[in-house]
């Protein structure tokens, strides 16, 4: 089964994989709800699952909540440590970049279907070195910070006191070894926290 929200990419994948003699496409879905509806009928052995569906990492939500024995090969155009870490922790059988060549993708699907895993050394290293993921409340603060909001505005939007905002920022500075708001916002972008769901 292919889970990909861009129709042209989904069609291209279906055409490519459908031309391989030992791979059969049992479904192409654009979102999590379609995938959950199709699982009982299609009973896929492998799900090639895009991490980012729309503007959030709903593919990781499906991986966590799957009501299926299917093995998941996560597929992404993004190279975020947070995505790698969450995919490994949630039980993905593999993780492959959208920049991979077709032969590599086919090999990954075959390996995953046969019970193996497909993680490059760089993805394993990235997952292991990924920093502690912020809480939902901290993520809200980081998103506002990255949007350029002042501490006063953050306090107003989050309905908390300015001292609470300052305290949260100090804790985040200490935890991640950064010295100021700019460094913290840069780290949040590099780690993928601003696009990754926090669980």
Backbone as a printed PyTorch tensor [residue, N CA C, xyz], in Angstrom:
tensor([[[  0.8480,  -1.1850,   0.0000],
         [  0.0000,   0.0000,   0.0000],
         [  0.8870,   1.2400,   0.0000]],

        [[  0.4770,   2.2330,  -0.7550],
         [  1.1950,   3.5030,  -0.8130],
         [  0.3530,   4.5660,  -0.1160]],

        [[  0.9630,   5.2890,   0.8100],
         [  0.2960,   6.4170,   1.4550],
         [  1.1030,   7.6630,   1.1280]],

        [[  0.5670,   8.4820,   0.2450],
         [  1.2710,   9.6590,  -0.2760],
         [  0.2290,  10.7040,  -0.6480]],

        [[  0.3690,  11.9250,  -0.1320],
         [ -0.6740,  12.9300,  -0.3360],
         [ -0.5120,  13.7460,  -1.6180]],

        [[  0.6020,  13.6100,  -2.3320],
         [  0.7540,  14.3120,  -3.6050],
         [  0.3640,  13.3670,  -4.7480]],

        [[ -0.7250,  13.6510,  -5.4460],
         [ -1.2350,  12.7190,  -6.4660],
         [ -0.2130,  12.3150,  -7.5250]],

        [[  0.5860,  13.2690,  -8.0140],
         [  1.5450,  12.9430,  -9.0710],
         [  2.6110,  11.9750,  -8.5540]],

        [[  3.0720,  12.2000,  -7.3270],
         [  4.0800,  11.3060,  -6.7530],
         [  3.4700,   9.9310,  -6.4880]],

        [[  2.2470,   9.9260,  -5.9590],
         [  1.5710,   8.6560,  -5.6900],
         [  1.4020,   7.8390,  -6.9710]],

        [[  0.9910,   8.5250,  -8.0430],
         [  0.7970,   7.8290,  -9.3200],
         [  2.1240,   7.3180,  -9.8720]],

        [[  3.1690,   8.1340,  -9.7390],
         [  4.4860,   7.7130, -10.2020],
         [  4.9910,   6.4930,  -9.4480]],

        [[  4.7770,   6.4870,  -8.1230],
         [  5.1860,   5.3290,  -7.3220],
         [  4.3980,   4.0830,  -7.7260]],

        [[  3.0890,   4.2540,  -7.9010],
         [  2.2450,   3.1140,  -8.2650],
         [  2.6660,   2.5440,  -9.6170]],

        [[  2.9940,   3.4260, -10.5560],
         [  3.4300,   2.9720, -11.8810],
         [  4.7710,   2.2500, -11.7870]],

        [[  5.7060,   2.8500, -11.0520],
         [  7.0290,   2.2380, -10.8920],
         [  6.9320,   0.8720, -10.2130]],

        [[  6.2920,   0.8350,  -9.0590],
         [  6.2530,  -0.4070,  -8.2920],
         [  5.3540,  -1.4480,  -8.9470]],

        [[  4.3100,  -0.9940,  -9.6210],
         [  3.4110,  -1.9160, -10.3020],
         [  4.0710,  -2.6350, -11.4650]],

        [[  5.1940,  -2.0900, -11.9430],
         [  5.9070,  -2.7190, -13.0620],
         [  6.8990,  -3.7830, -12.5950]],

        [[  7.0320,  -3.9370, -11.2810],
         [  7.9740,  -4.9170, -10.7260],
         [  7.2230,  -6.2310, -10.5080]],

        [[  7.7480,  -7.3130, -11.0380],
         [  6.9990,  -8.5740, -11.0870],
         [  6.5990,  -9.1190,  -9.7180]],

        [[  7.4300,  -8.9010,  -8.7050],
         [  7.1210,  -9.4910,  -7.4020],
         [  6.5000,  -8.5010,  -6.4200]],

        [[  6.0380,  -7.3610,  -6.9240],
         [  5.3560,  -6.3720,  -6.0740],
         [  3.9650,  -6.1320,  -6.6380]],

        [[  2.9650,  -6.2080,  -5.7680],
         [  1.5890,  -5.9360,  -6.1860],
         [  1.0320,  -4.7910,  -5.3510]],

        [[  0.5390,  -3.7590,  -6.0070],
         [ -0.0490,  -2.6090,  -5.3170],
         [ -1.4780,  -2.9510,  -4.9080]],

        [[ -1.7630,  -2.8870,  -3.6090],
         [ -3.1180,  -3.2160,  -3.1440],
         [ -3.9170,  -1.9780,  -2.7650]],

        [[ -3.2830,  -0.8200,  -2.8160],
         [ -4.0210,   0.3950,  -2.5150],
         [ -3.1200,   1.6110,  -2.5540]],

        [[ -3.7100,   2.7470,  -2.9230],
         [ -3.0190,   4.0340,  -2.8930],
         [ -3.9150,   4.9930,  -2.1220]],

        [[ -3.3950,   5.5470,  -1.0320],
         [ -4.1910,   6.4120,  -0.1600],
         [ -3.5440,   7.7900,  -0.0560]],

        [[ -4.4030,   8.7870,   0.1910],
         [ -3.8970,  10.1550,   0.3040],
         [ -3.8450,  10.6430,   1.7360]],

        [[ -4.5290,   9.9520,   2.6600],
         [ -4.4960,  10.3930,   4.0530],
         [ -4.6990,   9.2120,   4.9880]],

        [[ -4.5660,   9.4790,   6.2680],
         [ -4.6260,   8.4280,   7.2820],
         [ -5.9960,   7.7690,   7.3210]],

        [[ -7.0610,   8.5520,   7.2000],
         [ -8.4070,   7.9730,   7.2860],
         [ -8.6490,   6.9900,   6.1430]],

        [[ -8.1920,   7.3150,   4.9330],
         [ -8.3270,   6.3820,   3.8100],
         [ -7.5440,   5.1040,   4.0750]],

        [[ -6.3510,   5.2570,   4.6210],
         [ -5.5140,   4.0810,   4.9030],
         [ -6.1730,   3.1760,   5.9320]],

        [[ -6.7000,   3.7540,   7.0050],
         [ -7.3450,   2.9540,   8.0460],
         [ -8.5780,   2.2320,   7.5090]],

        [[ -9.2800,   2.8830,   6.5960],
         [-10.4660,   2.2660,   5.9930],
         [-10.0820,   1.1070,   5.0740]],

        [[ -8.9450,   1.2560,   4.3880],
         [ -8.5390,   0.2570,   3.4070],
         [ -7.8040,  -0.9380,   4.0200]],

        [[ -7.1640,  -0.7460,   5.1590],
         [ -6.3640,  -1.8120,   5.7680],
         [ -7.0820,  -3.1650,   5.8400]],

        [[ -8.3000,  -3.2230,   6.3920],
         [ -8.9360,  -4.5470,   6.5570],
         [ -9.2040,  -5.2680,   5.2390]],

        [[ -9.4820,  -4.4940,   4.1760],
         [ -9.7660,  -5.1090,   2.8730],
         [ -8.4900,  -5.4350,   2.1110]],

        [[ -7.5420,  -4.5160,   2.1120],
         [ -6.3410,  -4.6780,   1.2920],
         [ -5.3010,  -5.5950,   1.9420]],

        [[ -5.2500,  -5.5830,   3.2700],
         [ -4.3070,  -6.4130,   4.0370],
         [ -2.8960,  -6.3620,   3.4450]],

        [[ -2.2980,  -5.1690,   3.3920],
         [ -0.9620,  -5.0400,   2.7940],
         [  0.1110,  -5.7030,   3.6540]],

        [[  1.1370,  -6.2030,   3.0000],
         [  2.3100,  -6.7230,   3.7160],
         [  3.2390,  -5.5730,   4.0930]],

        [[  3.3280,  -4.5900,   3.1970],
         [  4.2040,  -3.4380,   3.4060],
         [  3.4220,  -2.1660,   3.1010]],

        [[  3.6150,  -1.1470,   3.9400],
         [  3.0500,   0.1790,   3.6710],
         [  4.2120,   1.1250,   3.4270]],

        [[  4.2600,   1.7040,   2.2190],
         [  5.2090,   2.7680,   1.9260],
         [  4.5140,   4.0500,   2.3450]],

        [[  4.9490,   4.6060,   3.4650],
         [  4.1860,   5.6630,   4.1340],
         [  4.9600,   6.9710,   4.2020]],

        [[  4.4250,   7.9940,   3.5610],
         [  5.0230,   9.3230,   3.6420],
         [  4.9120,   9.8260,   5.0790]],

        [[  5.9830,  10.3890,   5.6030],
         [  5.9530,  10.9340,   6.9650],
         [  5.0380,  12.1530,   7.0180]],

        [[  5.2470,  13.0870,   6.0880],
         [  4.4900,  14.3410,   6.0970],
         [  3.2780,  14.2350,   5.1770]],

        [[  2.1090,  14.3790,   5.7730],
         [  0.8580,  14.3790,   5.0100],
         [  0.1850,  15.7140,   5.2950]],

        [[  0.0330,  16.5290,   4.2600],
         [ -0.4040,  17.8880,   4.5050],
         [  0.7490,  18.6350,   5.1530]],

        [[  0.4660,  19.3510,   6.2340],
         [  1.5240,  20.1320,   6.8780],
         [  1.9500,  19.5380,   8.2150]],

        [[  1.6580,  18.2520,   8.4370],
         [  2.0800,  17.6360,   9.6920],
         [  2.5130,  16.1920,   9.4600]],

        [[  3.1540,  15.6480,  10.4800],
         [  3.7270,  14.3060,  10.3280],
         [  2.7120,  13.2150,  10.6680]],

        [[  1.5900,  13.2380,   9.9580],
         [  0.5080,  12.2790,  10.2180],
         [  0.9070,  10.8490,   9.8850]],

        [[  1.9050,  10.6720,   9.0100],
         [  2.3690,   9.3160,   8.7230],
         [  2.9160,   8.6350,   9.9650]],

        [[  3.5530,   9.4080,  10.8340],
         [  4.0500,   8.8490,  12.1000],
         [  2.8990,   8.5050,  13.0280]],

        [[  1.8200,   9.2820,  12.9810],
         [  0.6300,   8.9530,  13.7840],
         [  0.0690,   7.6020,  13.3580]],

        [[ -0.0150,   7.3830,  12.0410],
         [ -0.5330,   6.1090,  11.5350],
         [  0.3790,   4.9600,  11.9540]],

        [[  1.6700,   5.1780,  11.8900],
         [  2.6230,   4.1510,  12.3110],
         [  2.3790,   3.7530,  13.7650]],

        [[  2.1460,   4.7410,  14.6290],
         [  1.9180,   4.4590,  16.0440],
         [  0.5880,   3.7460,  16.2880]],

        [[ -0.4230,   4.1200,  15.5050],
         [ -1.7850,   3.6640,  15.7940],
         [ -2.2350,   2.5170,  14.8950]],

        [[ -1.3510,   2.0210,  14.0540],
         [ -1.7730,   1.0470,  13.0440],
         [ -2.4870,  -0.1480,  13.6670]],

        [[ -3.6250,  -0.4860,  13.0790],
         [ -4.3350,  -1.6770,  13.5150],
         [ -4.1100,  -2.7700,  12.4960]],

        [[ -2.8560,  -3.0430,  12.1990],
         [ -2.5100,  -3.9300,  11.0920],
         [ -1.1700,  -4.5780,  11.3760]],

        [[ -0.9480,  -5.7520,  10.7900],
         [  0.3430,  -6.4120,  10.9040],
         [  1.3140,  -5.9520,   9.8180]],

        [[  0.8780,  -5.0260,   8.9980],
         [  1.7300,  -4.5480,   7.9060],
         [  3.0190,  -3.9480,   8.4610]],

        [[  4.0900,  -4.1290,   7.7050],
         [  5.3680,  -3.5280,   8.0670],
         [  5.5000,  -2.1910,   7.3450]],

        [[  5.9460,  -1.1860,   8.0720],
         [  5.9760,   0.1790,   7.5450],
         [  7.3760,   0.5750,   7.1000]],

        [[  7.4640,   1.0310,   5.8550],
         [  8.6660,   1.6590,   5.3260],
         [  8.3440,   3.1490,   5.2160]],

        [[  8.9020,   3.9320,   6.1220],
         [  8.6240,   5.3690,   6.1240],
         [  9.4400,   6.0300,   5.0120]],

        [[  8.8440,   7.0880,   4.4460],
         [  9.3440,   7.6720,   3.2040],
         [  9.2340,   9.1840,   3.3440]],

        [[ 10.3400,   9.9150,   3.1730],
         [ 10.2580,  11.3510,   3.4340],
         [ 11.2280,  12.1600,   2.5990]],

        [[ 10.8180,  13.3820,   2.2870],
         [ 11.6990,  14.3350,   1.6180],
         [ 12.5090,  15.1160,   2.6490]],

        [[ 12.1380,  14.9910,   3.9300],
         [ 12.7910,  15.7460,   4.9900],
         [ 13.8060,  14.8780,   5.7190]],

        [[ 14.8540,  15.5270,   6.2040],
         [ 15.9320,  14.8180,   6.8790],
         [ 16.0300,  15.3110,   8.3270]],

        [[ 14.9280,  15.1420,   9.0660],
         [ 14.8640,  15.6580,  10.4280],
         [ 15.1650,  14.5610,  11.4500]],

        [[ 16.0960,  14.8010,  12.3730],
         [ 16.3670,  13.8060,  13.4200],
         [ 15.1280,  13.3990,  14.2000]],

        [[ 14.2300,  14.3480,  14.4630],
         [ 13.0140,  14.0190,  15.2250],
         [ 12.1750,  12.9740,  14.5000]],

        [[ 12.0990,  13.0650,  13.1740],
         [ 11.3470,  12.0800,  12.3970],
         [ 12.0230,  10.7110,  12.4630]],

        [[ 13.3310,  10.6970,  12.3260],
         [ 14.0640,   9.4250,  12.3840],
         [ 13.8590,   8.7490,  13.7410]],

        [[ 14.0140,   9.5280,  14.7970],
         [ 13.8870,   8.9890,  16.1540],
         [ 12.4830,   8.4360,  16.3950]],

        [[ 11.4600,   9.2170,  16.0210],
         [ 10.0900,   8.7820,  16.2670],
         [  9.7240,   7.5550,  15.4260]],

        [[ 10.2360,   7.4850,  14.1970],
         [  9.9550,   6.3160,  13.3530],
         [ 10.5570,   5.0550,  13.9600]],

        [[ 11.8050,   5.1370,  14.4050],
         [ 12.4560,   3.9780,  15.0190],
         [ 11.7090,   3.5600,  16.2880]],

        [[ 11.3940,   4.5340,  17.1400],
         [ 10.7320,   4.2260,  18.4100],
         [  9.3350,   3.6640,  18.2120]],

        [[  8.6640,   4.0670,  17.1360],
         [  7.2960,   3.5990,  16.8930],
         [  7.2360,   2.2620,  16.1590]],

        [[  8.3980,   1.7110,  15.8050],
         [  8.4110,   0.3740,  15.2210],
         [  8.4320,   0.2960,  13.7150]],

        [[  8.8720,   1.3490,  13.0390],
         [  9.0090,   1.2720,  11.5800],
         [ 10.0300,   0.1940,  11.2260]],

        [[  9.8220,  -0.4530,  10.0970],
         [ 10.7720,  -1.4600,   9.6250],
         [ 11.8520,  -0.8390,   8.7490]],

        [[ 11.6440,   0.4070,   8.3590],
         [ 12.6370,   1.0670,   7.5340],
         [ 12.3040,   2.5380,   7.3550]],

        [[ 13.2780,   3.2790,   6.8500],
         [ 13.1020,   4.7070,   6.5820],
         [ 13.9500,   5.0220,   5.3640]],

        [[ 13.3290,   5.5850,   4.3390],
         [ 14.0500,   5.8660,   3.1010],
         [ 13.7210,   7.2740,   2.6170]],

        [[ 14.7000,   7.9020,   2.0060],
         [ 14.5260,   9.2620,   1.4960],
         [ 13.8080,   9.2570,   0.1560]],

        [[ 13.0600,  10.3050,  -0.0970],
         [ 12.4070,  10.4480,  -1.3980],
         [ 13.4190,  10.6970,  -2.5170]],

        [[ 14.6610,  10.9840,  -2.1380],
         [ 15.6950,  11.1730,  -3.1500],
         [ 16.3680,   9.8490,  -3.5320]],

        [[ 15.9830,   8.7640,  -2.8860],
         [ 16.5730,   7.4560,  -3.2110],
         [ 16.2490,   7.0800,  -4.6470]],

        [[ 17.1620,   6.3590,  -5.2900],
         [ 16.8700,   5.9440,  -6.6650],
         [ 15.8900,   4.7650,  -6.6480]],

        [[ 15.2020,   4.5150,  -7.7660],
         [ 14.1700,   3.4670,  -7.8060],
         [ 14.6690,   2.0900,  -7.3820]],

        [[ 15.8880,   1.7230,  -7.7640],
         [ 16.4090,   0.4030,  -7.3880],
         [ 16.5410,   0.2710,  -5.8740]],

        [[ 16.9770,   1.3570,  -5.2250],
         [ 17.1060,   1.3260,  -3.7690],
         [ 15.7360,   1.1870,  -3.1120]],

        [[ 14.7510,   1.9120,  -3.6270],
         [ 13.3980,   1.8260,  -3.0740],
         [ 12.8440,   0.4030,  -3.2110]],

        [[ 13.0230,  -0.1970,  -4.3670],
         [ 12.5380,  -1.5680,  -4.5970],
         [ 13.2590,  -2.5470,  -3.6640]],

        [[ 14.5590,  -2.3680,  -3.5100],
         [ 15.3180,  -3.2280,  -2.5950],
         [ 14.8310,  -3.0740,  -1.1680]],

        [[ 14.5300,  -1.8420,  -0.7740],
         [ 14.0440,  -1.5850,   0.5880],
         [ 12.7040,  -2.2780,   0.8230]],

        [[ 11.8060,  -2.2020,  -0.1490],
         [ 10.4970,  -2.8430,  -0.0170],
         [ 10.6610,  -4.3610,   0.1090]],

        [[ 11.5130,  -4.9340,  -0.7170],
         [ 11.7360,  -6.3800,  -0.6510],
         [ 12.3170,  -6.7880,   0.7060]],

        [[ 13.2880,  -6.0090,   1.1970],
         [ 13.9100,  -6.3330,   2.4830],
         [ 12.8880,  -6.2650,   3.6130]],

        [[ 12.0940,  -5.2170,   3.6170],
         [ 11.0880,  -5.0400,   4.6700],
         [ 10.0420,  -6.1520,   4.6030]],

        [[  9.6040,  -6.4890,   3.3890],
         [  8.5880,  -7.5390,   3.2250],
         [  9.0970,  -8.8910,   3.7230]],

        [[ 10.3850,  -9.1280,   3.5770],
         [ 10.9390, -10.4250,   3.9700],
         [ 11.2740, -10.4970,   5.4580]],

        [[ 10.9520,  -9.4280,   6.1960],
         [ 11.1840,  -9.4360,   7.6370],
         [ 12.4130,  -8.6800,   8.0830]],

        [[ 13.1560,  -8.1250,   7.1370],
         [ 14.3440,  -7.3580,   7.4820],
         [ 14.0210,  -5.8960,   7.7300]],

        [[ 15.0620,  -5.1120,   7.9160],
         [ 14.8910,  -3.6720,   8.1250],
         [ 15.7280,  -2.9080,   7.1170]],

        [[ 15.3770,  -1.6460,   6.9280],
         [ 16.0960,  -0.7970,   5.9800],
         [ 16.3150,   0.5830,   6.6070]],

        [[ 17.4240,   0.7140,   7.3130],
         [ 17.8350,   1.9980,   7.8910],
         [ 19.2930,   2.2260,   7.5240]],

        [[ 19.5710,   3.3330,   6.8730],
         [ 20.9620,   3.6390,   6.5590],
         [ 21.7030,   3.9720,   7.8550]],

        [[ 23.0260,   3.8010,   7.8800],
         [ 23.7890,   4.1800,   9.0800],
         [ 23.5580,   5.6300,   9.4950]],

        [[ 23.3850,   6.5230,   8.5090],
         [ 23.1820,   7.9350,   8.8430],
         [ 21.8420,   8.1550,   9.5460]],

        [[ 20.8160,   7.4080,   9.1490],
         [ 19.5100,   7.5600,   9.8010],
         [ 19.5470,   6.9810,  11.2100]],

        [[ 20.2200,   5.8510,  11.4000],
         [ 20.3610,   5.2890,  12.7420],
         [ 21.1220,   6.2610,  13.6410]],

        [[ 22.1930,   6.8230,  13.1110],
         [ 22.9770,   7.7970,  13.8770],
         [ 22.1440,   9.0190,  14.2190]],

        [[ 21.3740,   9.4890,  13.2450],
         [ 20.5100,  10.6500,  13.4570],
         [ 19.4700,  10.3640,  14.5330]],

        [[ 18.8540,   9.1770,  14.4800],
         [ 17.8400,   8.8060,  15.4680],
         [ 18.4460,   8.7310,  16.8650]],

        [[ 19.6420,   8.1750,  16.9670],
         [ 20.2810,   8.0210,  18.2750],
         [ 20.7130,   9.3510,  18.8690]],

        [[ 21.1310,  10.2730,  17.9920],
         [ 21.6490,  11.5480,  18.4830],
         [ 20.5760,  12.6300,  18.5820]],

        [[ 19.3530,  12.2970,  18.1590],
         [ 18.2710,  13.2920,  18.2150],
         [ 18.0790,  13.7640,  19.6480]],

        [[ 17.8680,  15.0140,  19.8010],
         [ 17.7120,  15.5960,  21.1270],
         [ 16.3250,  15.2880,  21.6930]],

        [[ 16.2210,  15.4020,  23.0070],
         [ 14.9380,  15.1870,  23.6670],
         [ 13.8720,  16.0710,  23.0290]],

        [[ 12.7650,  15.4670,  22.6600],
         [ 11.6990,  16.2020,  21.9730],
         [ 10.9310,  17.0610,  22.9790]],

        [[ 10.6490,  18.3120,  22.6390],
         [  9.9120,  19.1820,  23.5600],
         [  8.4950,  18.6690,  23.8230]],

        [[  7.9410,  19.1050,  24.9460],
         [  6.5420,  18.8110,  25.2410],
         [  5.6610,  19.6530,  24.3260]],

        [[  4.3730,  19.3470,  24.3240],
         [  3.4440,  20.1340,  23.4940],
         [  3.4720,  21.6100,  23.8700]],

        [[  3.5330,  21.9000,  25.1640],
         [  3.5530,  23.2960,  25.6200],
         [  4.8470,  23.9790,  25.1830]],

        [[  5.9590,  23.2630,  25.3150],
         [  7.2350,  23.8230,  24.8800],
         [  7.2500,  24.0200,  23.3680]],

        [[  6.6340,  23.1020,  22.6420],
         [  6.5670,  23.2320,  21.1870],
         [  5.7650,  24.4670,  20.7950]],

        [[  4.6790,  24.7360,  21.5080],
         [  3.8930,  25.9410,  21.2300],
         [  4.7590,  27.1870,  21.4120]],

        [[  5.5220,  27.2110,  22.5030],
         [  6.4090,  28.3490,  22.7520],
         [  7.4650,  28.4610,  21.6460]],

        [[  8.0580,  27.3300,  21.2620],
         [  9.0960,  27.3440,  20.2320],
         [  8.5550,  27.8110,  18.8840]],

        [[  7.3290,  27.4150,  18.5730],
         [  6.7100,  27.8390,  17.3100],
         [  6.5130,  29.3520,  17.2970]],

        [[  6.0230,  29.8880,  18.4110],
         [  5.8290,  31.3430,  18.5110],
         [  7.1690,  32.0740,  18.4570]],

        [[  8.1550,  31.5030,  19.1220],
         [  9.5000,  32.0760,  19.1190],
         [ 10.0500,  32.1240,  17.6980]],

        [[  9.9160,  31.0140,  16.9740],
         [ 10.4230,  30.9350,  15.5970],
         [  9.6620,  31.8900,  14.6710]],

        [[  8.4200,  32.2130,  15.0330],
         [  7.6300,  33.1670,  14.2530],
         [  7.9980,  34.6190,  14.5530]],

        [[  8.9330,  34.8030,  15.5000],
         [  9.4080,  36.1510,  15.8160],
         [  8.6370,  36.8780,  16.8900]],

        [[  7.7860,  36.1600,  17.6250],
         [  7.0060,  36.8170,  18.6840],
         [  7.8970,  37.1660,  19.8780]],

        [[  7.5940,  38.2760,  20.5070],
         [  8.3160,  38.6970,  21.7140],
         [  7.8550,  37.8670,  22.9060]],

        [[  8.5940,  37.9350,  24.0020],
         [  8.1840,  37.2200,  25.2140],
         [  6.8100,  37.6860,  25.6800]],

        [[  6.5510,  38.9800,  25.5500],
         [  5.2560,  39.5320,  25.9630],
         [  4.1270,  38.9480,  25.1270]],

        [[  4.3380,  38.8740,  23.8080],
         [  3.3190,  38.3080,  22.9300],
         [  3.1330,  36.8060,  23.1840]],

        [[  4.2350,  36.1120,  23.4230],
         [  4.1380,  34.6800,  23.7220],
         [  3.2990,  34.4700,  24.9770]],

        [[  3.5540,  35.2980,  25.9920],
         [  2.7970,  35.1910,  27.2430],
         [  1.3090,  35.4310,  26.9960]],

        [[  0.9960,  36.4410,  26.1830],
         [ -0.4080,  36.7590,  25.8970],
         [ -1.0740,  35.6170,  25.1340]],

        [[ -0.4170,  35.1150,  24.0870],
         [ -1.0070,  34.0730,  23.2530],
         [ -1.1860,  32.7760,  24.0340]],

        [[ -0.2160,  32.4560,  24.8930],
         [ -0.2790,  31.2060,  25.6520],
         [ -1.0560,  31.3480,  26.9600]],

        [[ -1.4890,  32.5670,  27.2500],
         [ -2.2570,  32.8500,  28.4850],
         [ -1.4680,  32.4630,  29.7430]],

        [[ -0.1900,  32.8670,  29.7350],
         [  0.6620,  32.6320,  30.8980],
         [  1.4030,  33.9220,  31.2120]],

        [[  2.0400,  33.9780,  32.3780],
         [  2.7580,  35.1790,  32.7750],
         [  4.0970,  35.3010,  32.0640]],

        [[  4.5920,  36.5370,  31.9820],
         [  5.8770,  36.7810,  31.3400],
         [  6.9920,  36.0340,  32.0580]],

        [[  6.9090,  35.9370,  33.3970],
         [  7.9280,  35.2150,  34.1640],
         [  7.9170,  33.7260,  33.8130]],

        [[  6.7350,  33.1830,  33.5340],
         [  6.6390,  31.7740,  33.1440],
         [  7.3200,  31.5560,  31.8010]],

        [[  7.1100,  32.4830,  30.8680],
         [  7.7710,  32.3920,  29.5620],
         [  9.2840,  32.4370,  29.7450]],

        [[  9.7490,  33.3760,  30.5540],
         [ 11.1920,  33.5100,  30.7700],
         [ 11.7650,  32.2500,  31.4210]],

        [[ 11.0190,  31.6840,  32.3610],
         [ 11.4670,  30.4510,  33.0130],
         [ 11.5350,  29.2810,  32.0370]],

        [[ 10.5170,  29.1700,  31.1760],
         [ 10.5120,  28.1030,  30.1730],
         [ 11.6900,  28.2570,  29.2250]],

        [[ 11.9590,  29.4820,  28.8040],
         [ 13.0830,  29.7260,  27.9010],
         [ 14.4130,  29.3710,  28.5690]],

        [[ 14.5820,  29.7420,  29.8320],
         [ 15.8240,  29.4110,  30.5430],
         [ 16.0320,  27.9000,  30.6130]],

        [[ 14.9470,  27.1750,  30.8970],
         [ 15.0490,  25.7090,  30.9670],
         [ 15.4200,  25.1210,  29.6080]],

        [[ 14.8330,  25.6680,  28.5420],
         [ 15.1510,  25.1800,  27.1940],
         [ 16.5910,  25.5250,  26.8070]],

        [[ 17.0480,  26.7290,  27.1750],
         [ 18.4470,  27.1030,  26.9170],
         [ 19.3820,  26.1040,  27.5980]],

        [[ 19.1110,  25.8170,  28.8670],
         [ 19.9720,  24.9080,  29.6340],
         [ 19.9290,  23.4860,  29.0730]],

        [[ 18.7130,  23.0140,  28.7680],
         [ 18.5590,  21.6340,  28.2900],
         [ 19.3050,  21.3990,  26.9820]],

        [[ 19.2230,  22.3690,  26.0730],
         [ 19.7800,  22.1650,  24.7360],
         [ 21.1290,  22.8420,  24.5220]],

        [[ 21.6560,  23.4830,  25.5600],
         [ 22.9870,  24.0710,  25.4620],
         [ 23.0810,  25.2310,  24.4990]],

        [[ 22.0350,  26.0580,  24.4440],
         [ 22.0630,  27.2510,  23.5970],
         [ 22.0580,  28.4910,  24.4810]],

        [[ 22.4230,  29.6190,  23.8890],
         [ 22.6080,  30.8250,  24.6920],
         [ 21.5360,  31.8730,  24.4900]],

        [[ 20.7640,  31.7680,  23.4020],
         [ 19.7820,  32.8260,  23.1570],
         [ 18.6170,  32.3110,  22.3170]],

        [[ 17.6470,  33.1800,  22.1220],
         [ 16.4180,  32.8410,  21.3980],
         [ 16.7150,  32.4390,  19.9480]],

        [[ 17.6340,  33.1520,  19.3130],
         [ 17.9620,  32.8610,  17.9140],
         [ 18.5170,  31.4530,  17.7640]],

        [[ 19.4430,  31.0720,  18.6510],
         [ 20.0130,  29.7230,  18.5980],
         [ 18.9540,  28.6610,  18.8810]],

        [[ 18.0510,  28.9600,  19.8000],
         [ 16.9980,  28.0040,  20.1340],
         [ 16.0520,  27.8100,  18.9540]],

        [[ 15.6720,  28.8930,  18.2930],
         [ 14.7890,  28.7950,  17.1330],
         [ 15.4650,  28.0310,  15.9960]],

        [[ 16.7740,  28.2710,  15.7890],
         [ 17.5120,  27.5530,  14.7420],
         [ 17.5440,  26.0550,  15.0460]],

        [[ 17.7990,  25.7170,  16.3090],
         [ 17.8360,  24.3110,  16.7030],
         [ 16.4800,  23.6420,  16.4630]],

        [[ 15.4110,  24.3350,  16.8040],
         [ 14.0620,  23.7790,  16.6280],
         [ 13.7950,  23.4610,  15.1600]],

        [[ 14.2630,  24.3290,  14.2710],
         [ 14.0690,  24.0850,  12.8290],
         [ 14.9280,  22.9070,  12.3650]],

        [[ 16.1900,  22.8850,  12.7900],
         [ 17.1130,  21.8290,  12.3450],
         [ 16.6850,  20.4510,  12.8230]],

        [[ 16.1360,  20.3650,  14.0190],
         [ 15.7190,  19.0820,  14.5740],
         [ 14.3860,  18.6020,  13.9990]],

        [[ 13.6360,  19.5240,  13.3860],
         [ 12.3520,  19.1490,  12.8090],
         [ 11.1890,  19.2760,  13.7740]],

        [[ 11.4160,  19.9370,  14.9120],
         [ 10.3500,  20.0520,  15.9060],
         [  9.1860,  20.9100,  15.4250]],

        [[  9.4390,  21.8410,  14.5360],
         [  8.3900,  22.7590,  14.1040],
         [  7.4810,  22.1400,  13.0600]],

        [[  7.8720,  20.9770,  12.5160],
         [  6.9810,  20.2550,  11.6010],
         [  6.5930,  18.9140,  12.1580]],

        [[  7.3230,  18.4480,  13.1740],
         [  7.0390,  17.1310,  13.7450],
         [  6.0020,  17.2270,  14.8480]],

        [[  5.0890,  16.2760,  14.8960],
         [  4.1770,  16.1850,  16.0220],
         [  4.9520,  15.7820,  17.2520]],

        [[  4.5240,  16.2350,  18.3980],
         [  5.2130,  15.9200,  19.6390],
         [  4.3570,  14.9640,  20.4360]],

        [[  4.9340,  13.8390,  20.8370],
         [  4.1860,  12.7800,  21.5080],
         [  4.9180,  12.3610,  22.7640]]])
